[in-house]
Amino acid sequence: MKRKIVSVLMAALMVCGSLSLFACGGGGDGDTIIIGGALSITGIQAPLDAPGVEGIQLAVDEINANGGINGKMLEFRNIDSKSDPTTAGEVAKQLIDQGAVAIITSSDFDFGSPAARAAQAAGIVGVSPSGSSPLFGSKLLGDKQFTLSMWNTTMGAVIAERAYTNDGMKSCYVIVDDFIDYTKSLGKYFVDCYERLGGSVLREDHFNQGGVDTAALIAHYRALPSKPDCIYISSYMPDLGTIIKEFRMAGITEPIYGGDAYDDPEMFVLLGANYGNDIIWDTHAFASEEAVPGFTEYNAAYKAKYGHDVDAPWSMSGYDVVMVLAEAMRETNSTDGDLMARYMENREFNCLTGKLIWSDAASGHEPNKAACVVQLVKGQPEFIEWAVPAYLPKPD
C-alpha cells in the first residue's frame, strides 16, 4: 500500500506578480504553472496521502496532454511532509518560495492545517483531498482554504442512519481513538446522530493510537448489561485493524461501523476472508463503474501509469483536487488566490468522488457532498450506495 512515489526534482524559479496567466506563469519559467504538494509519503498518514499523489500526477498528465491551462503546462511538486505537522508547514513555505500558486495539503486537519495556514499567509488557495474534520475550512484556516472531502458531520450522520434506520441497530458499543481531530470528531458526530435517531449507546470507550488495550475493550464489551446490536469504531490503521481482528477472534460477531479510514487495503489483508465480514463504513468513492461513472477510463489510465488497479478512493480525491484547481485557473484566466477561491465558492463540481458545492467563506466553505457507503464481505469491499443524511448536524 505504501508505494514509493518519486517526486519531481526541484528547480529555482521566479514568481511574477501579475494576475493573468498570459502575462505571468504564476510560478514556473513563464510557460509552467506550479502546484505544490505538502503530502506525506512516509509515516502514519502515507496510506492516505501517497495514493493522493498518484491521482494528482495522473490529473496533471491528462491536463498537459490536452494542452495545459490556457496554453501553459502544469507541474506538480510534492515534498514529503513525513506525517509531521511542523514539517508540513515548512515544506509548504518552501514550495511557495519556489513559485507554487496553490498548495495541496495532507488528507487530514492535524497533519494538513499547517500547510493550509502557509498557503493562506501567501494569499493562495489550499485544498485537502480528503480532510474531513469540520475544522478544515475557511473559518479557522482562512478564506482561500478548502477540503474536497465531506465533513465528519456528513460522514457520522450517514453511517448513523445506515446503522439505526436501514440496518435496525438500536444499541451500540462505541470505541473512539483520541489520536487526532478526525477520529475524535467523527466519533462525536456519529454518537450525536445515532442518539438523536433513538439509538442507545451502551458504553463509549476512548484510547490513544499506539496504546490500545484490546483485551480491556473486549472485557468492557462482555461486561455490558445487554449485548449491543452493533459496534462503532472511530480509529486509524494500524490500531483499527488490530481491534477488529481481535474482537472477531474473540467470537464477537456484531456488525462494525466506521468511517473512511476503513478504506485502507492493509486492513482488508489483515482481516482476510475469515474476519472481514459485517463491516460497514462510509467514504469518498468506490473503485467501480457502478459507483463512479467514468471509473473504468480512470482506472485504465491509472493502471497504465502505475502498473496496478486502483485499490483505494484516495487517488481519485487527489485527481479531483487538480481538476478543480485547473478549472478555477482556466475559467478565471488567473492564478490569483482571491479569484480562484471566489470561483470555487460559486460552482458545482462534478468529481469522481461525487458532486460538490462549497458554501461561501463566511459559512466555512462547508462541502455539500454525498457519502459512499461500503461493506466488507469475506475481506473484499463491496459498494452499497451513495447517501446524504436526512439530518445534518451543525459543526461545533
C-alpha positions in Angstrom: 0.0 0.0 0.0 2.7 2.4 1.0 4.2 2.6 -2.5 7.2 4.7 -3.3 6.3 7.9 -5.0 9.0 9.7 -6.9 8.7 13.5 -6.5 9.6 15.9 -9.3 13.1 17.4 -8.9 13.0 21.0 -7.6 14.4 23.9 -9.6 14.8 27.6 -8.6 12.1 29.6 -10.4 11.0 33.2 -10.3 7.5 34.4 -9.3 5.7 37.1 -11.3 3.3 39.4 -9.5 0.8 39.8 -12.4 -2.6 38.0 -12.1 -3.0 37.0 -15.7 -1.8 33.5 -16.8 -0.9 35.0 -20.1 1.1 37.8 -18.5 2.7 35.6 -15.9 3.5 31.9 -15.4 2.1 32.1 -11.9 5.3 30.4 -10.8 7.5 28.5 -13.2 9.5 29.5 -16.1 6.8 31.6 -17.8 5.3 28.5 -19.6 4.7 26.4 -16.4 2.3 26.6 -13.5 3.5 25.0 -10.3 1.1 23.3 -7.9 2.8 22.4 -4.6 2.1 19.3 -2.5 2.8 19.0 1.2 1.6 15.4 1.4 3.0 12.6 3.4 4.8 9.8 1.6 6.1 8.3 4.8 4.6 7.9 8.3 1.1 7.1 9.5 -0.6 9.4 7.0 1.1 7.9 4.0 -1.6 5.3 3.2 -4.0 8.2 2.5 -1.6 10.7 1.0 0.6 8.5 -1.2 -2.4 7.4 -3.4 -3.5 11.0 -3.5 -0.1 12.0 -5.0 -0.7 9.3 -7.7 -4.1 10.7 -8.6 -2.7 14.3 -8.6 0.1 13.3 -11.1 -2.4 11.5 -13.2 -4.6 14.6 -13.5 -1.5 16.8 -14.3 -0.5 14.4 -17.1 -4.0 14.4 -18.5 -4.3 18.2 -18.5 -0.9 18.6 -20.1 -1.7 16.1 -22.8 -4.7 18.2 -23.6 -2.7 21.5 -24.0 -2.4 22.5 -20.3 -4.2 25.5 -18.9 -4.7 28.3 -21.4 -1.5 27.1 -23.2 0.6 26.7 -20.0 1.8 23.3 -18.7 1.2 22.2 -15.1 4.0 21.0 -12.9 3.3 19.2 -9.6 6.0 19.3 -6.9 5.5 17.3 -3.7 7.8 17.5 -0.7 7.2 14.7 1.8 5.7 16.2 5.0 6.5 12.9 6.8 3.2 12.8 8.7 4.5 15.7 10.8 2.6 18.9 11.2 5.6 21.1 11.7 7.3 19.6 8.6 4.1 20.2 6.6 4.1 23.9 7.3 7.8 24.2 6.5 7.6 22.3 3.1 4.5 24.4 2.1 6.6 27.6 2.6 9.4 26.1 0.5 7.0 25.3 -2.3 5.5 28.8 -2.1 9.1 30.2 -2.4 9.6 28.1 -5.5 6.5 29.7 -7.1 3.6 27.3 -6.3 0.3 29.0 -7.0 -1.7 26.6 -4.9 -0.9 24.0 -2.2 -2.4 20.6 -1.9 -2.3 19.6 1.8 -2.3 16.3 3.6 -5.7 14.5 3.8 -6.2 15.4 7.5 -6.7 18.5 9.5 -4.0 17.8 12.1 -1.4 16.9 9.5 -2.5 19.3 6.8 -3.6 22.5 8.5 -0.1 24.0 8.9 0.4 23.8 5.1 -3.1 25.4 4.7 -2.1 28.3 7.0 1.1 28.8 5.0 -0.9 29.0 1.8 -3.3 31.4 3.4 -0.5 33.6 4.6 0.8 33.7 1.0 -2.6 34.6 -0.4 -3.0 31.4 -2.4 -5.6 28.6 -2.4 -5.0 25.4 -0.3 -7.1 22.2 -0.7 -7.0 19.0 1.2 -8.1 16.0 -0.9 -9.8 14.1 2.0 -9.5 16.0 5.2 -12.9 15.5 6.8 -12.7 17.4 10.1 -15.1 20.4 10.2 -12.1 22.4 11.4 -10.7 22.1 7.8 -12.5 25.2 6.4 -12.3 28.9 6.0 -13.5 29.9 9.4 -10.4 28.5 11.1 -7.9 28.5 8.2 -8.8 31.4 6.1 -10.9 32.4 3.1 -8.8 30.6 0.5 -8.7 27.2 2.2 -10.9 24.2 1.3 -11.3 20.5 1.7 -12.6 18.4 -1.1 -14.0 15.9 1.4 -17.4 15.8 3.1 -17.1 16.9 6.7 -17.4 14.5 9.6 -20.9 15.9 10.2 -21.9 14.1 7.0 -19.8 11.0 7.5 -21.0 10.5 11.0 -24.7 11.2 10.2 -24.8 8.9 7.1 -23.4 5.9 8.9 -25.6 6.5 12.0 -28.7 6.5 9.8 -27.4 3.4 8.0 -26.9 1.5 11.3 -30.1 2.7 13.0 -32.6 3.2 10.2 -31.6 0.9 7.4 -30.0 -2.0 9.4 -32.2 -1.8 12.6 -29.3 -1.5 15.0 -30.9 0.0 18.1 -28.0 -0.3 20.6 -24.3 0.3 20.1 -20.9 0.0 21.8 -18.7 2.9 20.7 -14.9 3.0 20.7 -13.1 6.3 19.8 -9.4 6.8 19.2 -8.3 10.2 20.6 -5.4 10.3 18.1 -6.5 13.3 16.0 -9.5 15.6 15.5 -10.6 13.3 12.6 -11.1 10.3 14.9 -12.5 12.3 17.8 -15.0 14.4 15.9 -16.1 11.5 13.7 -17.0 9.5 16.8 -18.8 12.5 18.3 -21.0 13.2 15.3 -21.9 9.5 15.0 -23.0 9.4 18.6 -24.9 12.6 18.4 -26.8 11.5 15.3 -27.3 7.9 16.5 -28.8 9.0 19.8 -30.9 11.7 18.1 -32.5 8.9 16.0 -33.3 6.9 19.2 -30.3 4.7 19.3 -28.8 3.7 22.7 -25.1 3.9 23.3 -24.4 1.3 26.0 -20.8 2.4 26.6 -18.2 4.7 25.0 -14.6 3.9 25.4 -11.6 6.1 24.4 -7.9 5.2 23.7 -4.9 6.8 22.0 -3.4 5.4 18.8 -0.4 3.2 19.6 -1.6 2.4 23.1 -4.8 0.4 22.6 -5.5 -2.3 25.1 -7.8 -4.6 23.1 -8.2 -7.1 25.9 -9.6 -4.3 28.1 -12.0 -3.3 25.3 -13.2 -6.8 24.9 -13.7 -7.1 28.7 -15.7 -3.9 28.7 -17.9 -5.3 25.8 -18.5 -8.5 27.7 -19.4 -6.6 30.9 -22.2 -4.6 29.2 -25.6 -5.0 30.8 -27.0 -6.2 27.5 -25.5 -7.3 24.2 -25.3 -4.4 21.7 -26.7 -4.7 18.2 -23.5 -3.2 16.7 -20.1 -1.7 17.4 -18.8 1.6 16.1 -15.1 2.2 16.0 -13.5 5.6 15.0 -9.8 4.9 14.6 -6.9 4.6 12.1 -4.7 1.8 11.0 -2.9 0.0 12.4 -4.8 0.0 15.7 -8.2 -0.1 13.8 -7.4 -3.4 12.2 -6.0 -4.8 15.4 -9.1 -4.1 17.3 -11.5 -5.5 14.7 -9.4 -8.7 14.2 -9.1 -9.4 17.9 -12.8 -8.7 18.5 -13.6 -11.2 15.8 -11.1 -13.7 17.1 -12.8 -13.4 20.5 -16.1 -14.5 18.8 -17.7 -11.1 18.8 -19.7 -11.1 15.5 -21.9 -8.0 15.7 -21.7 -5.6 12.7 -19.0 -3.0 13.0 -19.4 0.5 11.6 -17.0 3.3 10.9 -15.6 6.0 8.6 -13.2 6.4 5.6 -10.1 5.2 7.4 -11.6 1.7 6.9 -10.6 2.1 3.2 -7.0 1.1 3.9 -6.3 -2.1 1.8 -3.9 -3.2 4.5 -7.0 -3.7 6.8 -8.6 -6.0 4.2 -5.4 -8.1 4.0 -5.2 -8.2 7.8 -8.8 -9.3 8.3 -9.0 -11.6 5.3 -12.0 -13.7 4.5 -12.4 -15.1 8.0 -12.7 -11.8 9.9 -13.5 -9.3 7.2 -17.3 -9.6 7.3 -20.2 -7.4 8.6 -18.1 -4.3 8.5 -19.8 -1.2 7.1 -18.4 2.3 6.6 -18.8 5.5 4.6 -16.2 7.1 2.5 -15.4 9.3 -0.6 -15.8 6.9 -3.5 -15.6 3.3 -4.6 -13.5 1.7 -7.3 -16.2 0.6 -9.7 -18.1 2.0 -12.7 -21.3 1.3 -10.9 -20.4 3.7 -8.1 -18.3 6.1 -10.1 -19.3 6.9 -13.7 -16.1 7.2 -15.6 -14.1 5.0 -13.3 -13.3 2.4 -16.0 -11.5 5.1 -18.0 -9.8 6.5 -15.0 -8.6 3.1 -13.8 -7.2 2.3 -17.3 -5.1 5.4 -17.2 -4.1 4.8 -13.6 -3.1 1.2 -14.4 -1.1 2.3 -17.5 0.9 4.7 -15.3 1.3 2.7 -12.1 1.0 -0.9 -13.2 -1.9 -1.9 -11.0 -5.6 -1.2 -10.5 -7.0 1.5 -8.2 -7.3 -0.1 -4.7 -8.5 2.9 -2.6 -10.5 6.0 -3.3 -7.8 8.5 -2.2 -6.2 8.6 -5.6 -9.5 9.8 -7.0 -9.6 12.6 -4.4 -6.2 13.7 -5.5 -7.2 13.7 -9.1 -10.3 15.7 -8.3 -8.4 18.4 -6.5 -6.2 19.1 -9.5 -9.2 19.2 -11.8 -10.9 21.7 -9.5 -7.8 23.9 -9.3 -7.3 23.7 -13.1 -10.9 24.7 -13.8 -10.6 27.6 -11.5 -7.4 28.8 -13.2 -8.7 28.2 -16.7 -12.1 29.9 -16.2 -10.7 32.9 -14.3 -7.7 33.1 -16.6 -5.7 33.7 -13.4 -3.7 32.1 -10.6 -4.7 34.8 -8.2 -5.9 33.2 -4.9 -8.8 35.6 -4.4 -10.2 35.0 -7.9 -9.7 31.2 -7.7 -11.4 31.0 -4.3 -14.4 33.0 -5.3 -14.8 30.9 -8.4 -14.6 27.7 -6.3 -17.3 29.0 -4.0 -19.8 29.6 -6.8 -19.6 26.4 -8.8 -20.9 22.9 -8.7 -18.1 20.5 -9.5 -18.7 17.0 -11.0 -15.9 15.0 -9.5 -15.1 11.3 -9.5 -15.8 11.5 -5.8 -19.3 12.9 -6.4 -20.9 16.3 -6.9 -19.5 19.0 -4.8 -20.7 22.5 -3.8 -18.8 24.6 -1.3 -20.5 27.2 0.9 -19.0 30.7 1.0 -16.1 31.7 3.2 -18.3 33.3 5.9 -20.0 29.9 6.5 -16.8 27.9 6.5 -16.5 26.5 2.9 -18.7 23.7 4.1 -18.7 20.9 1.5 -22.1 19.8 0.3 -21.4 16.2 -0.8 -22.8 12.7 -0.5 -21.1 9.8 1.2 -20.3 6.5 -0.4 -21.4 3.5 1.8 -19.3 0.3 1.6 -19.3 -3.1 3.3 -16.6 -5.7 3.7 -17.6 -9.2 2.6 -15.1 -12.0 3.0 -12.3 -9.4 3.2 -13.4 -7.7 0.0 -15.1 -4.2 -0.2 -18.5 -4.0 -1.9 -20.4 -0.9 -2.9 -23.8 -0.3 -1.2 -25.0 3.2 -2.1 -24.4 6.9 -2.2 -26.2 8.6 0.7 -26.9 12.0 2.2 -28.2 12.3 5.7 -31.8 13.2 6.5 -30.4 15.3 9.4 -27.1 17.1 9.1 -25.6 18.3 12.5 -24.1 21.7 12.7 -20.3 21.6 13.2 -19.0 22.7 16.6 
